[in-house]
Protein backbone atom coordinates (compact mmCIF):
# COMPACT_ATOMS: atom_id res chain seq x y z
CA UNK A 1 0.00 0.00 0.00
CA UNK A 2 1.51 3.30 -1.10
CA UNK A 3 1.59 6.12 1.43
CA UNK A 4 1.53 9.69 0.15
CA UNK A 5 4.89 11.56 0.01
CA UNK A 6 3.42 14.35 2.17
CA UNK A 7 2.74 11.85 4.91
CA UNK A 8 6.24 10.37 4.65
CA UNK A 9 7.71 13.89 4.79
CA UNK A 10 5.69 14.63 7.94
CA UNK A 11 7.07 11.46 9.55
CA UNK A 12 10.61 12.51 8.62
CA UNK A 13 10.13 16.00 10.04
CA UNK A 14 8.48 14.78 13.24
CA UNK A 15 10.99 12.07 14.07
CA UNK A 16 14.23 13.68 12.93
CA UNK A 17 15.14 14.84 16.45
CA UNK A 18 14.08 11.63 18.21
CA UNK A 19 16.91 9.38 19.37
CA UNK A 20 16.26 5.65 19.43
CA UNK A 21 18.86 4.95 22.11
CA UNK A 22 17.64 7.83 24.29
CA UNK A 23 14.03 6.68 23.96
CA UNK A 24 14.93 3.15 25.03
CA UNK A 25 17.02 4.57 27.85
CA UNK A 26 14.05 6.65 29.02
CA UNK A 27 11.80 3.61 29.00
CA UNK A 28 14.32 1.44 30.87
CA UNK A 29 15.21 4.10 33.42
CA UNK A 30 11.69 5.06 34.29
CA UNK A 31 9.88 1.79 33.63
CA UNK A 32 7.25 4.04 32.18
CA UNK A 33 5.34 4.03 28.96
CA UNK A 34 1.75 5.13 28.84
CA UNK A 35 0.52 7.94 31.03
CA UNK A 36 -2.83 8.17 29.34
CA UNK A 37 -4.78 6.17 26.84
CA UNK A 38 -7.79 7.98 25.42
CA UNK A 39 -9.94 6.61 22.64
CA UNK A 40 -11.78 8.59 19.97
CA UNK A 41 -13.92 7.66 16.99
CA UNK A 42 -13.08 9.41 13.73
CA UNK A 43 -15.25 9.73 10.61
CA UNK A 44 -15.08 11.77 7.44
CA UNK A 45 -17.56 14.65 7.41
CA UNK A 46 -21.05 14.13 5.93
CA UNK A 47 -21.46 15.61 2.46
CA UNK A 48 -24.46 17.78 3.32
CA UNK A 49 -23.40 19.67 6.42
CA UNK A 50 -23.47 22.98 8.24
CA UNK A 51 -22.00 23.87 11.63
CA UNK A 52 -25.01 24.54 13.87
CA UNK A 53 -23.61 27.76 15.30
CA UNK A 54 -23.29 29.18 11.76
CA UNK A 55 -26.98 28.82 10.91
CA UNK A 56 -28.67 32.17 10.39
CA UNK A 57 -31.56 32.46 12.85
CA UNK A 58 -32.35 36.14 12.18
CA UNK A 59 -35.56 35.16 10.37
CA UNK A 60 -37.15 33.90 13.58
CA UNK A 61 -39.46 36.25 15.40
CA UNK A 62 -37.73 35.95 18.77
CA UNK A 63 -34.77 34.39 20.54
CA UNK A 64 -36.85 31.61 22.09
CA UNK A 65 -38.01 30.38 18.68
CA UNK A 66 -34.47 30.50 17.32
CA UNK A 67 -33.17 28.59 20.34
CA UNK A 68 -35.88 25.92 20.04
CA UNK A 69 -35.03 25.50 16.35
CA UNK A 70 -31.32 24.93 17.03
CA UNK A 71 -32.02 22.55 19.90
CA UNK A 72 -34.24 20.51 17.63
CA UNK A 73 -31.38 20.12 15.15
CA UNK A 74 -28.59 19.30 17.56
CA UNK A 75 -27.70 16.80 20.22
CA UNK A 76 -29.52 16.49 23.53
CA UNK A 77 -26.28 15.90 25.44
CA UNK A 78 -24.97 19.28 24.31
CA UNK A 79 -27.88 21.01 25.98
CA UNK A 80 -27.48 18.90 29.10
CA UNK A 81 -23.86 20.06 29.15
CA UNK A 82 -24.92 23.66 28.52
CA UNK A 83 -27.39 23.58 31.41
CA UNK A 84 -24.55 22.66 33.80
CA UNK A 85 -22.12 25.26 32.48
CA UNK A 86 -24.68 28.04 32.07
CA UNK A 87 -24.03 28.25 28.33
CA UNK A 88 -25.86 27.25 25.18
CA UNK A 89 -23.79 24.71 23.28
CA UNK A 90 -24.55 23.92 19.65
CA UNK A 91 -21.15 22.72 18.49
CA UNK A 92 -21.86 19.97 16.01
CA UNK A 93 -22.43 19.29 12.31
CA UNK A 94 -26.05 19.06 11.15
CA UNK A 95 -27.77 18.64 7.79
CA UNK A 96 -28.20 21.93 5.95
CA UNK A 97 -31.15 20.44 4.04
CA UNK A 98 -32.87 19.49 7.28
CA UNK A 99 -32.20 22.94 8.73
CA UNK A 100 -33.72 24.68 5.71
CA UNK A 101 -36.75 22.38 5.58
CA UNK A 102 -37.61 22.93 9.24
CA UNK A 103 -36.91 26.65 9.07
CA UNK A 104 -39.18 27.05 6.02
CA UNK A 105 -42.02 25.29 7.82
CA UNK A 106 -41.49 26.65 11.32
CA UNK A 107 -44.82 28.46 11.43
CA UNK A 108 -46.70 25.91 9.33
CA UNK A 109 -48.99 24.12 11.81
CA UNK A 110 -50.23 21.65 9.21
CA UNK A 111 -46.66 20.58 8.38
CA UNK A 112 -45.91 19.93 12.05
CA UNK A 113 -48.92 17.65 12.44
CA UNK A 114 -47.12 15.11 10.23
CA UNK A 115 -43.61 15.86 11.52
CA UNK A 116 -42.92 12.41 13.01
CA UNK A 117 -44.01 10.68 9.78
CA UNK A 118 -42.43 13.13 7.34
CA UNK A 119 -40.79 10.99 4.64
CA UNK A 120 -38.83 13.90 3.15
CA UNK A 121 -37.28 14.57 6.54
CA UNK A 122 -36.47 10.90 7.08
CA UNK A 123 -34.80 10.69 3.67
CA UNK A 124 -32.65 13.73 4.48
CA UNK A 125 -31.63 12.26 7.84
CA UNK A 126 -30.79 8.89 6.25
CA UNK A 127 -28.69 10.56 3.56
CA UNK A 128 -26.85 12.61 6.18
CA UNK A 129 -26.09 9.62 8.42
CA UNK A 130 -25.04 7.35 5.55
CA UNK A 131 -22.50 9.88 4.30
CA UNK A 132 -20.79 10.10 7.70
CA UNK A 133 -17.54 8.19 7.46
CA UNK A 134 -18.02 7.41 3.79
CA UNK A 135 -14.42 8.31 2.92
CA UNK A 136 -12.77 6.99 6.08
CA UNK A 137 -13.61 5.88 9.61
CA UNK A 138 -11.83 4.38 12.56
CA UNK A 139 -10.41 4.89 16.03
CA UNK A 140 -7.71 7.19 17.44
CA UNK A 141 -5.76 5.82 20.37
CA UNK A 142 -4.16 8.80 22.06
CA UNK A 143 -1.10 7.90 24.14
CA UNK A 144 1.20 10.06 26.21
CA UNK A 145 4.56 8.34 25.86
CA UNK A 146 6.60 10.09 28.52
CA UNK A 147 5.57 12.17 31.48
CA UNK A 148 8.79 11.66 33.43
CA UNK A 149 9.39 15.41 33.57
CA UNK A 150 6.00 16.15 35.17
CA UNK A 151 5.69 16.81 38.88
CA UNK A 152 2.95 15.51 41.15
CA UNK A 153 0.17 17.81 42.25
CA UNK A 154 0.90 17.57 45.96
CA UNK A 155 2.98 20.73 45.79
CA UNK A 156 6.10 18.79 46.71
CA UNK A 157 7.92 19.52 43.47
CA UNK A 158 8.66 15.80 43.13
CA UNK A 159 8.47 14.03 39.81
CA UNK A 160 5.46 11.74 39.55
CA UNK A 161 7.78 8.78 38.99
CA UNK A 162 9.70 9.57 42.18
CA UNK A 163 6.50 10.00 44.17
CA UNK A 164 5.38 6.56 43.12
CA UNK A 165 8.70 4.96 43.97
CA UNK A 166 8.54 6.50 47.45
CA UNK A 167 5.26 4.75 48.20
CA UNK A 168 5.40 1.74 50.47
CA UNK A 169 5.16 -1.56 48.66
CA UNK A 170 6.35 -0.12 45.35
CA UNK A 171 8.82 -2.90 44.53
CA UNK A 172 6.31 -5.61 45.37
CA UNK A 173 3.63 -3.96 43.27
CA UNK A 174 6.06 -3.59 40.38
CA UNK A 175 7.06 -7.24 40.61
CA UNK A 176 3.40 -8.28 40.51
CA UNK A 177 2.57 -5.87 37.68
CA UNK A 178 0.23 -3.84 39.87
CA UNK A 179 1.63 -0.33 39.39
CA UNK A 180 -0.93 2.17 38.25
CA UNK A 181 -1.15 5.92 38.61
CA UNK A 182 -4.51 6.72 40.08
CA UNK A 183 -6.81 9.60 39.29
CA UNK A 184 -5.13 11.78 41.93
CA UNK A 185 -2.41 12.56 39.39
CA UNK A 186 -4.67 13.35 36.46
CA UNK A 187 -4.71 17.10 37.02
CA UNK A 188 -0.95 17.28 36.55
CA UNK A 189 -1.22 16.04 32.96
CA UNK A 190 -3.43 18.65 31.33
CA UNK A 191 -1.30 21.77 31.16
CA UNK A 192 2.05 20.08 30.80
CA UNK A 193 1.83 17.88 27.76
CA UNK A 194 2.55 18.59 24.13
CA UNK A 195 1.97 16.81 20.86
CA UNK A 196 5.71 16.02 20.71
CA UNK A 197 5.40 13.42 23.45
CA UNK A 198 2.17 11.88 22.23
CA UNK A 199 1.48 9.00 19.90
CA UNK A 200 -1.67 9.35 17.85
CA UNK A 201 -2.20 5.77 16.77
CA UNK A 202 -4.93 5.44 14.13
CA UNK A 203 -6.80 2.28 13.22
CA UNK A 204 -8.45 3.44 10.00
CA UNK A 205 -10.45 2.06 7.11
CA UNK A 206 -10.75 3.98 3.83
CA UNK A 207 -13.41 4.02 1.14
CA UNK A 208 -11.17 1.98 -1.17
CA UNK A 209 -11.29 -0.80 1.49
CA UNK A 210 -7.75 -0.01 2.52
CA UNK A 211 -7.07 -0.63 6.20
CA UNK A 212 -4.17 1.10 7.93
CA UNK A 213 -2.74 1.18 11.43
CA UNK A 214 -0.50 4.23 11.48
CA UNK A 215 1.00 7.05 13.49
CA UNK A 216 -0.38 10.32 12.23
CA UNK A 217 -0.61 13.99 13.11
CA UNK A 218 -3.34 16.30 14.36
CA UNK A 219 -3.56 20.08 14.18
CA UNK A 220 -5.94 22.96 14.85
CA UNK A 221 -7.59 21.17 17.73
CA UNK A 222 -8.95 23.63 20.29
CA UNK A 223 -11.38 21.47 22.22
CA UNK A 224 -13.71 24.31 23.13
CA UNK A 225 -10.88 26.02 24.97
CA UNK A 226 -9.77 22.87 26.81
CA UNK A 227 -7.22 21.62 24.28
CA UNK A 228 -3.73 22.98 23.82
CA UNK A 229 -2.78 25.25 20.93
CA UNK A 230 -0.39 22.65 19.50
CA UNK A 231 -3.23 20.29 18.62
CA UNK A 232 -2.91 18.01 21.64
CA UNK A 233 -6.13 16.17 22.36
CA UNK A 234 -7.23 16.37 25.97
CA UNK A 235 -7.16 13.12 27.88
CA UNK A 236 -10.92 12.71 28.14
CA UNK A 237 -14.23 14.01 26.89
CA UNK A 238 -16.22 16.86 28.42
CA UNK A 239 -17.87 16.07 31.73
CA UNK A 240 -21.37 17.52 31.93
CA UNK A 241 -21.96 16.92 35.62
CA UNK A 242 -23.51 13.49 35.12
CA UNK A 243 -21.43 11.64 32.56
CA UNK A 244 -18.74 12.03 29.94
CA UNK A 245 -20.07 13.44 26.69
CA UNK A 246 -19.25 11.81 23.39
CA UNK A 247 -19.49 15.01 21.37
CA UNK A 248 -16.22 16.92 21.60
CA UNK A 249 -17.64 20.25 20.35
CA UNK A 250 -14.85 20.24 17.82
CA UNK A 251 -15.09 21.84 14.39
CA UNK A 252 -11.69 22.40 12.85
CA UNK A 253 -9.58 19.49 14.05
CA UNK A 254 -7.59 17.99 11.14
CA UNK A 255 -5.45 14.93 10.56
CA UNK A 256 -2.90 14.21 7.86
CA UNK A 257 -4.54 11.70 5.53
CA UNK A 258 -1.82 9.14 4.65
CA UNK A 259 -3.50 8.21 1.36
CA UNK A 260 -4.06 11.62 -0.28
CA UNK A 261 -1.53 13.64 1.73
CA UNK A 262 -4.06 16.34 2.67
CA UNK A 263 -4.96 17.82 6.03
CA UNK A 264 -8.61 16.84 6.42
CA UNK A 265 -11.35 17.82 8.83
CA UNK A 266 -13.18 14.97 10.47
CA UNK A 267 -15.91 14.13 12.95
CA UNK A 268 -14.44 13.41 16.35
CA UNK A 269 -16.23 11.79 19.26
CA UNK A 270 -14.86 10.67 22.60
CA UNK A 271 -15.35 6.92 22.93
CA UNK A 272 -16.41 6.26 26.50
CA UNK A 273 -18.38 3.06 25.92
CA UNK A 274 -16.07 1.16 28.23
CA UNK A 275 -16.55 3.65 31.03
CA UNK A 276 -14.44 6.34 32.64
CA UNK A 277 -12.08 4.02 34.49
CA UNK A 278 -11.16 2.03 31.38
CA UNK A 279 -10.72 5.03 29.10
CA UNK A 280 -7.90 6.63 31.03
CA UNK A 281 -5.09 4.27 31.71
CA UNK A 282 -1.79 4.88 33.50
CA UNK A 283 0.86 2.16 33.44
CA UNK A 284 4.42 1.43 34.43
CA UNK A 285 6.34 -0.99 32.25
CA UNK A 286 6.96 -4.18 34.11
CA UNK A 287 10.62 -5.03 33.66
CA UNK A 288 12.52 -5.23 36.92
CA UNK A 289 15.97 -4.16 35.76
CA UNK A 290 17.77 -2.81 32.73
CA UNK A 291 19.36 -6.22 32.19
CA UNK A 292 16.16 -8.12 31.50
CA UNK A 293 14.29 -5.60 29.39
CA UNK A 294 11.90 -7.62 27.24
CA UNK A 295 9.60 -5.63 24.99
CA UNK A 296 7.04 -8.39 24.52
CA UNK A 297 6.72 -8.97 28.26
CA UNK A 298 7.08 -5.44 29.54
CA UNK A 299 4.29 -3.77 27.61
CA UNK A 300 0.70 -4.84 28.14
CA UNK A 301 -1.46 -5.80 25.16
CA UNK A 302 -4.17 -3.32 25.98
CA UNK A 303 -5.90 -0.83 23.68
CA UNK A 304 -3.17 -1.04 21.05
CA UNK A 305 -0.45 0.06 23.47
CA UNK A 306 2.04 -2.47 22.19
CA UNK A 307 1.41 -1.72 18.52
CA UNK A 308 1.53 2.02 19.10
CA UNK A 309 4.89 1.95 20.82
CA UNK A 310 6.35 -0.55 18.36
CA UNK A 311 5.34 1.63 15.44
CA UNK A 312 6.68 4.71 17.21
CA UNK A 313 10.04 3.01 17.75
CA UNK A 314 10.13 1.76 14.15
CA UNK A 315 9.62 5.32 12.94
CA UNK A 316 12.44 6.56 15.17
CA UNK A 317 14.69 3.90 13.64
CA UNK A 318 13.73 4.97 10.11
CA UNK A 319 13.67 8.73 10.47
CA UNK A 320 15.36 9.60 13.74
CA UNK A 321 18.82 9.37 15.27
CA UNK A 322 20.68 6.42 16.75
N, C-alpha and C positions, 0 to 999 in steps of 0.2 A: 504494500500500500504506500503510495507516494505522498509524503507530507510536503506542504507548500514551502518554498524557500523563505518566505517571510516568517514562518513559524520556526524554521531551523535557525534563522538569523536571531530571532528573539531568544531561543535557547542559548545560542553562543554568547549573546550579550549578557544574559542573566547570570550564566554560570562562569564567566571568564575569570572572576575574582574568587571563586570558591576553590578551596584546596581540599583534595581528597584526603590526604594524610591528616590535615588539621581537623576535618570533619570526623574522621574515625577516632582521632585522639579525643575530641570533645565527647563523643558518645562513650568511649571507654572510661574516660576520667569521671564523667558525671553519671554514668549508668542511666542516661536520660534520653528518651526520644520524644514521645508525644506529650505535649502539655495540654493540647485540646484537640478534640476530634468532633467537628461539627459537620452536619450533613445537610445538603441542599438539593432540591430538584431543580433542573434547568430545562427549559423548553424554548424553541424558537417562537418569536412573537406571532400571534394570529394575523392573518392578512388584513382583515377588516378590523381596525382598532383605533381607539382614541384614548388618550390619558384623561381620566374622569375630571381631574381638576382643570383641564383645558376647555371643557365644554362650556359654551356660551349660554348662560342662564338669564341673560338680560331680558329675554322675551316673557319671562314669567311675571305675574302681577305683583308678587311679593316674595320676600326671602323664604318664608315658610314653604311655599309651593316649590321654589327652586331647590330647597334642601330636601324635600320629600322626593323630588324627581331624581336627584343624585343618589340618595339612599336606596331607591328602588333599583338603580343600575348596578350598584357596587355591593361589596361583601359585608355581610352582617357583622363579622368579627372586627372589621375596621371601626364600626360605629360603637361596638362594645369597648374597643380600645379607646376611642375618642371620648366616651363617657367617663372613663377613669382618668384621662389626662386633662379633660376640660377643653379638648379641641375637637374640631370636625376633621375626620381623616377620610380622604377619598382617593388615596394613592393606589390606583390599580388600572389596568387596561380593560376597557369595555368595548362593546361593538358600537361603531358609529352609526350603523344602520338601525340598530335597536334604539339608540339614543334619539335619532331623528324621528323614528316611527312613534315612539311614546310622546316625544315633545309635540309633534304635530297633532296628536289626539288627546292632549292633556285635559282639555275642557270638553271633550266629546263624551257625554255620559253613555250614549248608546254603544260606543266602541268599548268602553270599560266593562259593560255588562258581559261581554264575551271575552274578556281579557285572558282568563285562565285556559280558554279553548282556542285561542287565536293561532291559527296554523301559520300565518305569515311570521308571527313572532317566534314560534317554535322553530321554523326553518332557519331564521336568522341566528338563533341561539345554537342550533346544531352546526351550522356552517362555521360559526365563530369557534366553537369548542373543537371541532374536527381539525381546524387549521392550526390550533396550538400544537407546537412540537412537530409540525409537518416536516421541517427541514432537519431538525436534530432534537434529541431529548436525552436525558440521562441524569446522573447524580454527580455533585461535587462533594468530595471529601476534603475538608479544610483542616490541615494539620499545622500546628506550631511545632517546628522541629527542634527549637533550642530556646529555653527560657532561663538558661543558667546565669544570665546577667541580671535577672530580675530579683528584687528584694521582696521579703514577705510583707504583709500589711499589718504587722504587729508594732511597727514603728521602731523595730530593733536595728534596722539597717542591714540585717543579715540576708544573705542570699537564700532563696527558697530551698535550694538543694542543701545548704548547710543547716537550715532549720529542721529539715526532715531528718538529717543524719544525727542531730542532737537529741531526737526523741528516743525515749527508752524503747527497747525492743526493735530498733531499726535493723540490725544485722539479721535477727531471726526472721523478721518480716521479709527482708530482701531474699533470704535463703528460700523461703516458702512462697516466693512470688506474690506477696501480699501488699507491696508498696503502692499506695495510691495517694494522690494529693486531693484532699477533700475540698468541698465548696468554700471553705474558709479562705482559700487562696485565690479564688476566682477574680476578686476585685483587682488584684495586682496585675492581671493580664491585660486589661482593656487598653490602658493608655500607654503601654510600654512595648507594644509589638508592632512590627512592620512587615510589609509584604516580602522583604528580603529573607526573613526567617520562617516563611510559611511555604508549605507545599500545597498547591491546589491540584489535587488528583482527580481527574475527570474520567468517569465511566460513561462513554457517549455512544449513541447510535445515530447514524446519519441517514438521510432520505435514500441514498444509494445503497442502503443495507450495509454500509461499512460500520464496523464496530471498533472503537479505539479506547484504550486505557492510556492516558497521557498526563503529563504535567503541562499545565498551561498557565496563562496569565490573565489577570483581571485588572481593569482600570475604571476610573470614574465612579466608583462605588461610594455613596455618601451615607446610605443607611438611615435616612431621615435625621441626619445630624449625629447618629451614634457610631458611624463608621469612621475610619481614619482617611485623611486626604489621599493617602498613597494607594487606595483601593483595597485595603485590608478588610475582609469580611469580619464582622463581629462574631463572637464565639457562639452566639445563640440568637434565637428570634426575639421579637418584642414580647414583653410580658404585659398582659393587659389587666393584671390584678387577679385574674382567675386561672389563666392558662397561657401557654406560649402560643402566639399567633403563627400561622403559616405564612401569611402575606408579609413580605418584607418592606412594603411601601417603597419599593425601589424602581426607578424609571430608567436611569441611564447607565446602569452597570453593563459593562462589555467584557467579552472574552475574545482571545485571539483564536479564530477558527483555524484549526490545523490543516483543513482541506482546501479552503479558498484563500487563506492568508489574510482575511479581513477581520477588523475589530467589529464584532456584532453585538447588538443589544439582545437581551434574552429575558424571558420570564424567570424569576427567581423566587422560590418558596423555601422557607425553613422546613426541614423534614423532621417533625417531632413525633412521628408515629410510635417510636419505641419508648417515648417518655423522656422526661427531663434528665433523669439520672443516667440513662444510656446514651444520650446525645452528646454529653460533655464528658470527656474521658481523659484522665491524667494518669500517666504510667511511667514508672522507672523501667529501664531495661533490666534483665534479670541475671546478667553474668556476675560472677562473684569476684573476679579479678581480671586484670588485663591479660593474663596468660591464657585464660580459657574462653576468650571471646568467641562466641559461636553465633553467627548471624541468625541461623535458622532456629536456634533455641532461645535466643535472647529477645526476640521481638514477637509479640503475640499476634496471631492471625485473627485480627479483629477489625472489622470495618476498613479493610484494605490497608491497614497500617504497614504490613510487610511489603506489599507491592509498591506502595507510595514511596517508602524509604529506599527500596531497591532501585526504583526508577530514578529517584533523586540522585543516588550515588552513581548510577550508570551515566547520568548526564554530567556529573562532575568529572567522571573519568574521561568522557568524550570532549567536553568543552572547557573544563576548568584546569586547575594546576595540580601538580603532583602533591 
